Amino acid sequence: MQGRPPGRRRTGTGEAGGLPIQVVPPLTEAVLRPVSGNAFEVTVEQLATAMRLGAFTQGEVLPPERDLAERLGVSRNTLREAIAALREAGFVTTSRGRAGGTRVTYGGTEPGASDARRAAGIDLDDALNFRRIVESGAAELAAQRTLTAAERHWLADAARAVREAPDNAAHRLADGRLHLSIAALAGSPMLVESVTRAQAALHELLSAIPVLRPNIEHSNHQHDAIVEAILMGEPDLARTAMAEHCDATASLLRGLIGPRSEKGRP
């Protein structure tokens, strides 16, 4: 008897012609994997990618919340926040009642303001990879330096300004200033220039997706970890914290904008 085809599994005990019934698992089982790391951002990325790849098709109702949360290995609260983000980005709608649920509205075109990326001519993966390298290095170098009292206060004030920003626009500006402040404390003019380029590209990319409160809260906690590592003089910890922060933003952008490169597009 032939072995079980790769990627297939039994879903019942029935038999056909004396052989076990074998069925191809739902495409979602191949696309959705247990989440690790930045739970909210990676959950958004996985669900958006599943819709973009057609694992969830336009008009389809998502599986029950309990089942989907179990599949992804996240809390139901994290799942609700991720679905709310996808709703804001135009991927899904939610209705109540017996026939309600979360229904996929994504139909093969980029929702939201993704024209901002095309207009700026930004290669998404290149920009995010560049940012991860230069900003992680900046955080590491800043943590290696012996900072003056004035520099330490400056960094702490920059982080506080992000957390206490009164609105989304002020938060984005304060966020950028914090990252540039870290680069400045690294003591390398060329690195400041690189981080400036990375932040300029990031601003264009973030303008293409809605502002998501769970992401801002998560980002604020990560900023605190980065600043604390720098002030403690822990280079490895500072690099790791910054890399995790960059990865969270990258997951969100790749999920809501898509992974395609803009190279060669008219």
Beta strands, then each sheet from edge to edge (+ up, - down):
strand 1: 15-16
strand 2: 19-20
strand 3: 92-95
strand 4: 101-104
sheet 1: 1+ 2-
sheet 2: 3+ 4-
end
